[in-house]
Amino acid sequence: MMKDEQRKIPEPVWATGIDDDEELSRKATLEEKKQGEYTKVVSLRYDENPKL
């Protein structure tokens, strides 16, 4: 049987030291595109207009 410690799934963590908006909005270089080293990022933002 597995011990309780072995059954626990670790919580995901964020890498320290990155600015999410800056990193995710940076365009891939031509070299990165040629190597397939890029990811398409889609940003959804909620914009509320209280005057409507």
C-alpha distance matrix in Angstrom:
0.0 3.8 6.5 9.4 11.6 10.0 10.1 13.8 16.4 19.4 22.7 25.4 28.3 31.9 33.5 36.0 39.7 40.4 42.8 41.3 44.7 46.3 43.5 43.0 46.8 47.6 48.9 47.4 49.8 51.3 49.4 46.0 47.0 48.0 44.6 42.7 41.4 42.0 40.5 42.5 42.2 43.4 44.1 44.5 46.5 47.5 51.2 52.6 56.4 57.3 61.0 60.5
3.8 0.0 3.8 6.5 8.1 6.2 6.7 10.3 12.9 15.7 19.1 21.9 24.6 28.2 29.8 32.3 35.9 36.7 39.1 37.7 41.2 42.7 40.0 39.6 43.4 44.2 45.6 44.2 46.7 48.3 46.4 43.0 44.1 45.2 41.8 39.9 38.4 38.9 37.5 39.6 39.1 40.3 41.0 41.5 43.4 44.5 48.2 49.7 53.4 54.4 58.1 57.7
6.5 3.8 0.0 3.8 5.4 5.4 6.7 9.2 12.6 14.8 18.1 21.2 23.6 27.3 28.8 31.0 34.7 35.7 38.2 37.1 40.6 42.1 39.6 39.5 43.3 44.1 45.8 44.6 47.1 49.0 47.1 43.7 45.1 46.3 42.9 41.1 39.3 39.7 38.2 40.3 39.6 40.7 41.1 41.5 43.2 44.2 47.7 49.1 52.9 53.7 57.4 57.3
9.4 6.5 3.8 0.0 3.8 5.5 5.3 6.7 10.4 12.6 15.5 18.9 21.3 25.1 27.0 29.0 32.8 33.8 36.0 34.8 38.3 40.0 37.7 37.5 41.2 42.3 44.2 43.3 46.0 48.1 46.4 42.9 44.2 45.8 42.5 40.5 38.5 38.5 36.8 38.7 37.7 38.6 38.7 38.9 40.4 41.1 44.7 45.9 49.6 50.3 54.1 54.0
11.6 8.1 5.4 3.8 0.0 3.8 5.6 5.7 9.0 10.3 13.5 16.7 18.7 22.4 24.0 25.9 29.6 30.8 33.3 32.4 35.9 37.5 35.1 35.2 38.9 39.8 41.8 40.9 43.4 45.6 43.8 40.3 41.9 43.4 40.1 38.2 36.1 36.3 34.8 36.9 35.8 37.0 37.1 37.7 39.1 40.1 43.6 45.0 48.8 49.6 53.4 53.4
10.0 6.2 5.4 5.5 3.8 0.0 3.8 5.6 8.1 10.0 13.6 16.3 18.7 22.4 23.8 26.1 29.8 30.7 33.3 32.1 35.6 37.1 34.4 34.3 38.1 38.8 40.5 39.3 41.7 43.7 41.8 38.4 39.8 41.1 37.7 35.9 34.0 34.4 33.0 35.2 34.5 35.9 36.3 37.1 38.8 40.1 43.7 45.3 49.1 50.2 53.9 53.8
10.1 6.7 6.7 5.3 5.6 3.8 0.0 3.8 6.4 9.5 12.6 15.5 18.4 22.1 24.0 26.5 30.2 30.8 33.0 31.4 34.8 36.6 34.0 33.5 37.3 38.3 40.0 38.9 41.6 43.5 41.9 38.3 39.4 40.9 37.7 35.6 33.8 33.9 32.1 34.0 33.2 34.2 34.7 35.1 36.9 37.9 41.6 43.1 46.8 47.9 51.6 51.2
13.8 10.3 9.2 6.7 5.7 5.6 3.8 0.0 3.8 6.3 9.1 12.3 15.1 18.9 21.0 23.3 27.1 27.7 29.8 28.3 31.7 33.6 31.2 30.8 34.6 35.8 37.6 36.9 39.6 41.8 40.3 36.7 37.9 39.7 36.6 34.4 32.4 32.1 30.3 32.1 30.9 31.9 32.0 32.4 34.0 35.0 38.5 40.0 43.8 44.8 48.5 48.3
16.4 12.9 12.6 10.4 9.0 8.1 6.4 3.8 0.0 3.8 6.5 9.1 12.3 15.9 18.1 20.8 24.4 24.7 26.7 25.1 28.4 30.3 27.8 27.3 31.0 32.2 34.0 33.2 36.0 38.2 36.8 33.1 34.3 36.1 33.1 30.8 28.8 28.4 26.5 28.3 27.2 28.3 28.5 29.1 30.8 32.1 35.7 37.4 41.2 42.4 46.0 45.8
19.4 15.7 14.8 12.6 10.3 10.0 9.5 6.3 3.8 0.0 3.8 6.4 8.9 12.7 14.7 17.2 20.9 21.4 23.6 22.3 25.8 27.5 25.1 25.0 28.7 29.8 31.9 31.2 34.0 36.4 35.0 31.4 32.8 34.8 31.8 29.6 27.2 26.9 25.1 27.1 25.8 27.0 27.0 27.8 29.3 30.7 34.2 36.0 39.8 41.0 44.7 44.8
22.7 19.1 18.1 15.5 13.5 13.6 12.6 9.1 6.5 3.8 0.0 3.8 6.4 10.1 12.9 15.2 18.8 19.1 20.9 19.4 22.8 24.7 22.7 22.4 26.1 27.5 29.8 29.5 32.5 35.1 34.0 30.4 31.7 34.0 31.3 28.9 26.4 25.6 23.5 25.1 23.4 24.3 24.0 24.6 25.8 27.1 30.6 32.3 36.1 37.3 41.0 41.1
25.4 21.9 21.2 18.9 16.7 16.3 15.5 12.3 9.1 6.4 3.8 0.0 3.8 7.0 9.8 12.6 16.1 15.9 17.7 16.0 19.5 21.3 19.0 18.7 22.4 23.7 26.0 25.7 28.7 31.3 30.3 26.6 28.0 30.4 27.8 25.4 22.8 21.8 19.9 21.5 19.8 21.0 20.8 21.8 23.3 25.0 28.5 30.6 34.3 35.8 39.4 39.5
28.3 24.6 23.6 21.3 18.7 18.7 18.4 15.1 12.3 8.9 6.4 3.8 0.0 3.8 6.6 8.9 12.5 12.7 14.7 13.7 17.4 18.9 16.9 17.2 20.8 22.0 24.5 24.5 27.3 30.2 29.3 25.7 27.4 30.0 27.4 25.4 22.4 21.4 19.7 21.5 19.6 21.0 20.4 21.7 22.8 24.7 27.9 30.1 33.7 35.3 38.8 39.3
31.9 28.2 27.3 25.1 22.4 22.4 22.1 18.9 15.9 12.7 10.1 7.0 3.8 0.0 3.8 6.2 9.2 9.0 11.0 10.1 13.8 15.1 13.2 13.9 17.4 18.5 21.3 21.5 24.3 27.4 26.7 23.2 25.0 27.8 25.5 23.5 20.3 19.1 17.6 19.3 17.1 18.7 18.0 19.7 20.6 22.9 25.8 28.3 31.8 33.6 36.9 37.6
33.5 29.8 28.8 27.0 24.0 23.8 24.0 21.0 18.1 14.7 12.9 9.8 6.6 3.8 0.0 3.8 6.6 7.0 10.0 10.1 13.9 14.2 12.0 13.6 17.0 17.3 20.1 20.0 22.4 25.6 24.6 21.3 23.6 26.2 23.8 22.3 18.8 18.1 17.3 19.5 17.8 19.9 19.5 21.7 22.6 25.2 27.9 30.6 34.0 35.9 39.1 39.9
36.0 32.3 31.0 29.0 25.9 26.1 26.5 23.3 20.8 17.2 15.2 12.6 8.9 6.2 3.8 0.0 3.8 5.9 8.9 10.4 13.9 13.9 12.5 14.7 17.7 17.9 21.1 21.5 23.6 27.1 26.1 23.2 25.7 28.3 26.1 25.0 21.3 20.5 19.9 21.9 19.9 21.9 20.9 23.0 23.4 25.8 28.2 30.8 33.9 35.7 38.9 40.0
39.7 35.9 34.7 32.8 29.6 29.8 30.2 27.1 24.4 20.9 18.8 16.1 12.5 9.2 6.6 3.8 0.0 3.8 6.8 9.4 12.4 11.6 10.7 13.7 16.1 15.9 19.3 19.9 21.8 25.4 24.6 22.0 24.7 27.4 25.5 24.7 20.9 20.0 19.8 21.6 19.6 21.7 20.6 23.0 23.2 25.8 27.8 30.5 33.4 35.4 38.3 39.6
40.4 36.7 35.7 33.8 30.8 30.7 30.8 27.7 24.7 21.4 19.1 15.9 12.7 9.0 7.0 5.9 3.8 0.0 3.8 5.9 8.9 8.2 7.0 9.9 12.3 12.4 15.8 16.7 18.9 22.5 22.2 19.4 21.7 24.7 23.1 21.9 18.3 16.9 16.6 18.1 16.0 18.1 17.1 19.7 20.1 22.9 24.9 27.9 30.8 33.0 35.9 37.0
42.8 39.1 38.2 36.0 33.3 33.3 33.0 29.8 26.7 23.6 20.9 17.7 14.7 11.0 10.0 8.9 6.8 3.8 0.0 3.8 5.7 5.4 6.0 8.4 10.1 11.0 14.7 16.4 18.9 22.6 22.8 20.1 22.0 25.3 24.3 22.8 19.4 17.4 16.7 17.4 14.8 16.3 14.7 17.2 17.1 20.0 21.7 24.6 27.4 29.7 32.4 33.6
41.3 37.7 37.1 34.8 32.4 32.1 31.4 28.3 25.1 22.3 19.4 16.0 13.7 10.1 10.1 10.4 9.4 5.9 3.8 0.0 3.8 5.5 5.2 5.8 8.3 10.1 13.5 15.2 18.3 21.7 22.2 19.2 20.6 24.0 23.0 21.1 17.9 15.4 14.0 14.4 11.5 12.8 11.3 13.8 14.2 17.2 19.3 22.5 25.4 27.9 30.7 31.5
44.7 41.2 40.6 38.3 35.9 35.6 34.8 31.7 28.4 25.8 22.8 19.5 17.4 13.8 13.9 13.9 12.4 8.9 5.7 3.8 0.0 3.8 5.6 5.4 6.0 8.6 12.0 14.6 17.6 21.0 22.1 19.4 20.4 24.0 23.6 21.6 18.8 15.9 14.4 13.9 10.8 11.6 9.6 12.2 12.2 15.4 17.0 20.3 23.0 25.7 28.1 29.0
46.3 42.7 42.1 40.0 37.5 37.1 36.6 33.6 30.3 27.5 24.7 21.3 18.9 15.1 14.2 13.9 11.6 8.2 5.4 5.5 3.8 0.0 3.8 5.6 5.4 6.3 10.1 12.6 15.1 18.7 19.7 17.4 18.8 22.3 22.0 20.5 17.5 15.0 14.5 14.5 12.1 13.7 12.4 15.4 15.6 18.8 20.1 23.5 25.9 28.7 31.0 32.0
43.5 40.0 39.6 37.7 35.1 34.4 34.0 31.2 27.8 25.1 22.7 19.0 16.9 13.2 12.0 12.5 10.7 7.0 6.0 5.2 5.6 3.8 0.0 3.8 5.6 5.5 9.0 10.5 13.2 16.8 17.3 14.5 16.2 19.6 18.8 17.3 14.1 11.8 11.5 12.3 10.5 12.9 12.5 15.9 16.9 20.3 22.2 25.6 28.3 31.1 33.5 34.2
43.0 39.6 39.5 37.5 35.2 34.3 33.5 30.8 27.3 25.0 22.4 18.7 17.2 13.9 13.6 14.7 13.7 9.9 8.4 5.8 5.4 5.6 3.8 0.0 3.8 5.6 8.3 10.0 13.4 16.6 17.6 14.5 15.3 19.0 18.4 16.3 13.6 10.6 9.2 9.2 6.8 9.1 9.0 12.6 14.1 17.7 19.8 23.3 26.1 29.1 31.5 31.8
46.8 43.4 43.3 41.2 38.9 38.1 37.3 34.6 31.0 28.7 26.1 22.4 20.8 17.4 17.0 17.7 16.1 12.3 10.1 8.3 6.0 5.4 5.6 3.8 0.0 3.8 6.4 9.3 12.5 15.6 17.3 14.8 15.2 19.0 19.2 17.3 15.0 11.8 10.8 9.9 7.9 9.4 9.2 12.7 13.9 17.5 18.9 22.6 25.0 28.2 30.2 30.6
47.6 44.2 44.1 42.3 39.8 38.8 38.3 35.8 32.2 29.8 27.5 23.7 22.0 18.5 17.3 17.9 15.9 12.4 11.0 10.1 8.6 6.3 5.5 5.6 3.8 0.0 3.8 6.5 9.1 12.6 14.1 12.0 12.9 16.5 16.8 15.5 13.0 10.4 10.7 10.8 9.9 12.4 12.8 16.4 17.7 21.4 22.7 26.4 28.6 31.9 33.8 34.2
48.9 45.6 45.8 44.2 41.8 40.5 40.0 37.6 34.0 31.9 29.8 26.0 24.5 21.3 20.1 21.1 19.3 15.8 14.7 13.5 12.0 10.1 9.0 8.3 6.4 3.8 0.0 3.8 6.4 9.4 11.5 9.7 9.9 13.5 14.4 13.2 11.5 8.9 9.8 9.6 10.0 12.6 13.9 17.6 19.4 23.1 24.4 28.1 30.2 33.7 35.4 35.5
47.4 44.2 44.6 43.3 40.9 39.3 38.9 36.9 33.2 31.2 29.5 25.7 24.5 21.5 20.0 21.5 19.9 16.7 16.4 15.2 14.6 12.6 10.5 10.0 9.3 6.5 3.8 0.0 3.8 6.6 8.1 5.9 6.4 9.9 10.7 9.8 8.1 6.2 8.4 9.4 11.0 14.2 16.2 19.9 22.1 25.8 27.5 31.2 33.5 36.9 38.7 38.7
49.8 46.7 47.1 46.0 43.4 41.7 41.6 39.6 36.0 34.0 32.5 28.7 27.3 24.3 22.4 23.6 21.8 18.9 18.9 18.3 17.6 15.1 13.2 13.4 12.5 9.1 6.4 3.8 0.0 3.8 5.3 5.1 6.3 8.7 10.0 10.5 9.2 8.8 11.7 13.0 14.7 17.9 19.8 23.6 25.6 29.3 30.8 34.5 36.6 40.1 41.7 41.8
51.3 48.3 49.0 48.1 45.6 43.7 43.5 41.8 38.2 36.4 35.1 31.3 30.2 27.4 25.6 27.1 25.4 22.5 22.6 21.7 21.0 18.7 16.8 16.6 15.6 12.6 9.4 6.6 3.8 0.0 3.8 5.5 5.1 6.2 8.7 9.8 10.0 10.1 13.2 14.3 16.8 19.8 22.2 25.8 28.1 31.8 33.2 37.0 39.0 42.6 44.0 43.9
49.4 46.4 47.1 46.4 43.8 41.8 41.9 40.3 36.8 35.0 34.0 30.3 29.3 26.7 24.6 26.1 24.6 22.2 22.8 22.2 22.1 19.7 17.3 17.6 17.3 14.1 11.5 8.1 5.3 3.8 0.0 3.8 5.4 5.1 6.3 8.6 8.4 10.0 13.6 15.6 18.1 21.5 24.0 27.7 30.0 33.8 35.5 39.2 41.5 44.9 46.6 46.6
46.0 43.0 43.7 42.9 40.3 38.4 38.3 36.7 33.1 31.4 30.4 26.6 25.7 23.2 21.3 23.2 22.0 19.4 20.1 19.2 19.4 17.4 14.5 14.5 14.8 12.0 9.7 5.9 5.1 5.5 3.8 0.0 3.8 5.5 5.2 6.0 4.8 6.3 10.0 12.4 14.9 18.5 20.9 24.6 27.2 30.9 32.8 36.6 39.0 42.4 44.3 44.2
47.0 44.1 45.1 44.2 41.9 39.8 39.4 37.9 34.3 32.8 31.7 28.0 27.4 25.0 23.6 25.7 24.7 21.7 22.0 20.6 20.4 18.8 16.2 15.3 15.2 12.9 9.9 6.4 6.3 5.1 5.4 3.8 0.0 3.8 5.4 5.0 6.0 6.3 9.4 11.0 14.1 17.3 20.2 23.8 26.5 30.2 32.1 35.8 38.2 41.7 43.4 43.0
48.0 45.2 46.3 45.8 43.4 41.1 40.9 39.7 36.1 34.8 34.0 30.4 30.0 27.8 26.2 28.3 27.4 24.7 25.3 24.0 24.0 22.3 19.6 19.0 19.0 16.5 13.5 9.9 8.7 6.2 5.1 5.5 3.8 0.0 3.8 5.6 7.7 9.4 12.6 14.4 17.7 20.9 23.9 27.4 30.3 33.9 35.9 39.6 41.9 45.4 47.1 46.6
44.6 41.8 42.9 42.5 40.1 37.7 37.7 36.6 33.1 31.8 31.3 27.8 27.4 25.5 23.8 26.1 25.5 23.1 24.3 23.0 23.6 22.0 18.8 18.4 19.2 16.8 14.4 10.7 10.0 8.7 6.3 5.2 5.4 3.8 0.0 3.8 5.4 8.4 11.7 14.4 17.5 21.0 24.0 27.5 30.4 34.0 36.3 40.0 42.5 45.9 47.9 47.5
42.7 39.9 41.1 40.5 38.2 35.9 35.6 34.4 30.8 29.6 28.9 25.4 25.4 23.5 22.3 25.0 24.7 21.9 22.8 21.1 21.6 20.5 17.3 16.3 17.3 15.5 13.2 9.8 10.5 9.8 8.6 6.0 5.0 5.6 3.8 0.0 3.8 5.8 8.5 11.0 14.4 17.7 20.9 24.3 27.4 31.0 33.3 37.0 39.6 43.0 45.0 44.5
41.4 38.4 39.3 38.5 36.1 34.0 33.8 32.4 28.8 27.2 26.4 22.8 22.4 20.3 18.8 21.3 20.9 18.3 19.4 17.9 18.8 17.5 14.1 13.6 15.0 13.0 11.5 8.1 9.2 10.0 8.4 4.8 6.0 7.7 5.4 3.8 0.0 3.8 7.1 10.4 13.0 16.7 19.4 23.0 25.8 29.4 31.9 35.5 38.2 41.5 43.7 43.4
42.0 38.9 39.7 38.5 36.3 34.4 33.9 32.1 28.4 26.9 25.6 21.8 21.4 19.1 18.1 20.5 20.0 16.9 17.4 15.4 15.9 15.0 11.8 10.6 11.8 10.4 8.9 6.2 8.8 10.1 10.0 6.3 6.3 9.4 8.4 5.8 3.8 0.0 3.8 6.8 9.4 13.0 15.8 19.3 22.2 25.8 28.2 31.8 34.5 37.8 40.0 39.6
40.5 37.5 38.2 36.8 34.8 33.0 32.1 30.3 26.5 25.1 23.5 19.9 19.7 17.6 17.3 19.9 19.8 16.6 16.7 14.0 14.4 14.5 11.5 9.2 10.8 10.7 9.8 8.4 11.7 13.2 13.6 10.0 9.4 12.6 11.7 8.5 7.1 3.8 0.0 3.8 6.2 9.8 12.7 16.1 19.1 22.7 25.2 28.8 31.7 34.9 37.2 36.7
42.5 39.6 40.3 38.7 36.9 35.2 34.0 32.1 28.3 27.1 25.1 21.5 21.5 19.3 19.5 21.9 21.6 18.1 17.4 14.4 13.9 14.5 12.3 9.2 9.9 10.8 9.6 9.4 13.0 14.3 15.6 12.4 11.0 14.4 14.4 11.0 10.4 6.8 3.8 0.0 3.8 6.7 10.1 13.3 16.5 20.1 22.4 26.0 28.7 32.1 34.2 33.5
42.2 39.1 39.6 37.7 35.8 34.5 33.2 30.9 27.2 25.8 23.4 19.8 19.6 17.1 17.8 19.9 19.6 16.0 14.8 11.5 10.8 12.1 10.5 6.8 7.9 9.9 10.0 11.0 14.7 16.8 18.1 14.9 14.1 17.7 17.5 14.4 13.0 9.4 6.2 3.8 0.0 3.8 6.6 10.0 13.0 16.6 19.1 22.7 25.5 28.7 31.0 30.5
43.4 40.3 40.7 38.6 37.0 35.9 34.2 31.9 28.3 27.0 24.3 21.0 21.0 18.7 19.9 21.9 21.7 18.1 16.3 12.8 11.6 13.7 12.9 9.1 9.4 12.4 12.6 14.2 17.9 19.8 21.5 18.5 17.3 20.9 21.0 17.7 16.7 13.0 9.8 6.7 3.8 0.0 3.8 6.6 10.0 13.4 15.9 19.4 22.2 25.4 27.7 27.0
44.1 41.0 41.1 38.7 37.1 36.3 34.7 32.0 28.5 27.0 24.0 20.8 20.4 18.0 19.5 20.9 20.6 17.1 14.7 11.3 9.6 12.4 12.5 9.0 9.2 12.8 13.9 16.2 19.8 22.2 24.0 20.9 20.2 23.9 24.0 20.9 19.4 15.8 12.7 10.1 6.6 3.8 0.0 3.8 6.5 10.1 12.5 16.1 19.0 22.2 24.5 24.2
44.5 41.5 41.5 38.9 37.7 37.1 35.1 32.4 29.1 27.8 24.6 21.8 21.7 19.7 21.7 23.0 23.0 19.7 17.2 13.8 12.2 15.4 15.9 12.6 12.7 16.4 17.6 19.9 23.6 25.8 27.7 24.6 23.8 27.4 27.5 24.3 23.0 19.3 16.1 13.3 10.0 6.6 3.8 0.0 3.8 6.8 9.7 13.0 16.0 19.1 21.6 21.0
46.5 43.4 43.2 40.4 39.1 38.8 36.9 34.0 30.8 29.3 25.8 23.3 22.8 20.6 22.6 23.4 23.2 20.1 17.1 14.2 12.2 15.6 16.9 14.1 13.9 17.7 19.4 22.1 25.6 28.1 30.0 27.2 26.5 30.3 30.4 27.4 25.8 22.2 19.1 16.5 13.0 10.0 6.5 3.8 0.0 3.8 6.3 9.7 12.8 15.8 18.4 18.3
47.5 44.5 44.2 41.1 40.1 40.1 37.9 35.0 32.1 30.7 27.1 25.0 24.7 22.9 25.2 25.8 25.8 22.9 20.0 17.2 15.4 18.8 20.3 17.7 17.5 21.4 23.1 25.8 29.3 31.8 33.8 30.9 30.2 33.9 34.0 31.0 29.4 25.8 22.7 20.1 16.6 13.4 10.1 6.8 3.8 0.0 3.8 6.4 9.9 12.5 15.4 15.2
51.2 48.2 47.7 44.7 43.6 43.7 41.6 38.5 35.7 34.2 30.6 28.5 27.9 25.8 27.9 28.2 27.8 24.9 21.7 19.3 17.0 20.1 22.2 19.8 18.9 22.7 24.4 27.5 30.8 33.2 35.5 32.8 32.1 35.9 36.3 33.3 31.9 28.2 25.2 22.4 19.1 15.9 12.5 9.7 6.3 3.8 0.0 3.8 6.6 9.7 12.1 12.3
52.6 49.7 49.1 45.9 45.0 45.3 43.1 40.0 37.4 36.0 32.3 30.6 30.1 28.3 30.6 30.8 30.5 27.9 24.6 22.5 20.3 23.5 25.6 23.3 22.6 26.4 28.1 31.2 34.5 37.0 39.2 36.6 35.8 39.6 40.0 37.0 35.5 31.8 28.8 26.0 22.7 19.4 16.1 13.0 9.7 6.4 3.8 0.0 3.8 6.1 9.1 9.3
56.4 53.4 52.9 49.6 48.8 49.1 46.8 43.8 41.2 39.8 36.1 34.3 33.7 31.8 34.0 33.9 33.4 30.8 27.4 25.4 23.0 25.9 28.3 26.1 25.0 28.6 30.2 33.5 36.6 39.0 41.5 39.0 38.2 41.9 42.5 39.6 38.2 34.5 31.7 28.7 25.5 22.2 19.0 16.0 12.8 9.9 6.6 3.8 0.0 3.8 5.6 6.2
57.3 54.4 53.7 50.3 49.6 50.2 47.9 44.8 42.4 41.0 37.3 35.8 35.3 33.6 35.9 35.7 35.4 33.0 29.7 27.9 25.7 28.7 31.1 29.1 28.2 31.9 33.7 36.9 40.1 42.6 44.9 42.4 41.7 45.4 45.9 43.0 41.5 37.8 34.9 32.1 28.7 25.4 22.2 19.1 15.8 12.5 9.7 6.1 3.8 0.0 3.8 5.6
61.0 58.1 57.4 54.1 53.4 53.9 51.6 48.5 46.0 44.7 41.0 39.4 38.8 36.9 39.1 38.9 38.3 35.9 32.4 30.7 28.1 31.0 33.5 31.5 30.2 33.8 35.4 38.7 41.7 44.0 46.6 44.3 43.4 47.1 47.9 45.0 43.7 40.0 37.2 34.2 31.0 27.7 24.5 21.6 18.4 15.4 12.1 9.1 5.6 3.8 0.0 3.8
60.5 57.7 57.3 54.0 53.4 53.8 51.2 48.3 45.8 44.8 41.1 39.5 39.3 37.6 39.9 40.0 39.6 37.0 33.6 31.5 29.0 32.0 34.2 31.8 30.6 34.2 35.5 38.7 41.8 43.9 46.6 44.2 43.0 46.6 47.5 44.5 43.4 39.6 36.7 33.5 30.5 27.0 24.2 21.0 18.3 15.2 12.3 9.3 6.2 5.6 3.8 0.0
